[in-house]
């Protein structure tokens, strides 16, 4: 999410409370499917490349994703973000304990018929172990990947924690000049404590798949 008004870039990692944050920051009014902005930092950084932006816009016009209007040319020639803005805007994100986040993602898939179809899951009893071994690899939903620039460097001014979501967002709100920092509670699910859904095998598998991010953010199983 990009705000020129408040000069910030928010990177929305999946299953980290980002929908509530986007709502608070005015990204959308009503919560509808796919309304969230899940662009990675690399994708946002790429917007500053005028040539790349023009090429992408021309392709979008060719396949009919942009209307052939006078406003189109202005949009095609004017990147959403300049290099100076990208460098100077306040960049923040939120992360979550990897074991908790990945089980939450699995549970989300299994309760959503559209997502089950995307993953080609037909068995209503499809297990978490099957999901991790057949549908997920270490590049899928890596929290580190989302916040690295095109040089592979984590380039955030602030990294908040889902585990203290409101407290850390209070800090962000003060930095952005938001008077009322209270977050709305959107897409909140209660699956119990995530450890209740793990075996030794799935616990170890998550560490094997996501060791880099777990070590980087210093998360531990059970916390």
FENZIPE-V48350 format. One record per backbone hydrogen bond with DSSP energy under -0.5 kcal/mol. NH is the residue of the N-H (numbers start at 0). CO is the residue of the C=O. E is the energy in kcal/mol with one decimal. If there is no record, write none. Layout:
# FENZIPE-V48350
NH:CO:E / NH:CO:E
This chain:
# FENZIPE-V48350
2:7:-2.5 / 6:2:-0.7 / 7:2:-1.7 / 8:89:-2.9 / 9:0:-2.8 / 10:8:-0.6 / 10:91:-2.3 / 11:9:-0.7 / 11:36:-0.5 / 12:10:-1.1 / 15:12:-0.8 / 20:16:-1.5 / 21:17:-3.0 / 22:18:-2.2 / 23:19:-2.2 / 24:20:-2.2 / 25:22:-1.3 / 26:21:-2.7 / 31:29:-0.7 / 34:31:-1.6 / 37:35:-0.8 / 40:145:-2.6 / 43:39:-1.9 / 44:40:-2.8 / 45:41:-2.1 / 46:42:-0.6 / 46:43:-1.0 / 47:44:-1.6 / 48:45:-1.5 / 49:47:-1.0 / 52:48:-2.8 / 53:49:-2.6 / 54:50:-2.3 / 55:51:-2.4 / 56:52:-2.5 / 57:53:-2.6 / 58:54:-1.9 / 59:55:-2.3 / 60:56:-2.2 / 61:57:-2.2 / 62:58:-2.2 / 63:60:-1.0 / 64:59:-3.1 / 65:59:-1.0 / 68:66:-1.9 / 71:68:-0.9 / 72:68:-0.7 / 73:69:-0.9 / 74:70:-2.1 / 75:71:-2.9 / 76:72:-2.1 / 77:73:-0.9 / 78:76:-0.6 / 85:81:-2.6 / 86:82:-2.4 / 87:83:-1.8 / 88:84:-2.7 / 89:6:-2.3 / 91:8:-2.3 / 92:157:-1.7 / 93:10:-0.7 / 94:159:-2.3 / 100:96:-2.9 / 101:97:-2.5 / 102:98:-1.6 / 103:99:-2.0 / 104:100:-2.1 / 105:101:-2.3 / 106:102:-2.7 / 107:103:-2.0 / 108:104:-2.3 / 109:105:-2.4 / 110:106:-1.0 / 111:107:-0.5 / 111:108:-1.2 / 112:110:-0.6 / 115:111:-2.5 / 116:112:-2.0 / 117:113:-1.7 / 118:114:-2.2 / 119:116:-0.8 / 120:115:-3.1 / 121:119:-0.6 / 123:121:-0.5 / 125:122:-1.6 / 130:126:-2.2 / 131:127:-2.4 / 132:128:-2.2 / 133:129:-2.6 / 134:130:-2.0 / 135:130:-0.7 / 139:136:-1.8 / 140:138:-0.5 / 141:138:-0.8 / 145:141:-1.4 / 146:142:-0.8 / 146:143:-1.0 / 147:144:-1.0 / 148:152:-2.7 / 151:148:-2.3 / 154:146:-1.9 / 154:152:-0.6 / 156:90:-2.3 / 157:90:-1.4 / 159:92:-3.1 / 159:157:-0.5 / 161:94:-3.1 / 163:160:-1.4 / 164:161:-1.6 / 167:163:-2.8 / 168:164:-2.4 / 169:165:-2.1 / 170:166:-1.0 / 171:167:-1.6 / 172:168:-3.3 / 173:169:-2.1 / 174:170:-1.9 / 175:171:-2.2 / 176:172:-0.8 / 176:173:-0.6 / 177:172:-3.2 / 178:176:-0.7 / 180:178:-0.7 / 185:183:-0.9 / 188:186:-0.5 / 190:188:-0.7 / 195:192:-2.2 / 196:193:-2.0 / 197:194:-1.4 / 202:198:-2.5 / 203:199:-2.4 / 204:200:-2.0 / 205:201:-2.1 / 206:202:-1.5 / 207:203:-2.2 / 208:204:-2.5 / 209:205:-2.6 / 210:206:-0.6 / 213:209:-2.4 / 214:210:-2.7 / 215:211:-2.1 / 216:212:-2.5 / 217:213:-0.7 / 218:213:-1.9 / 222:219:-1.2
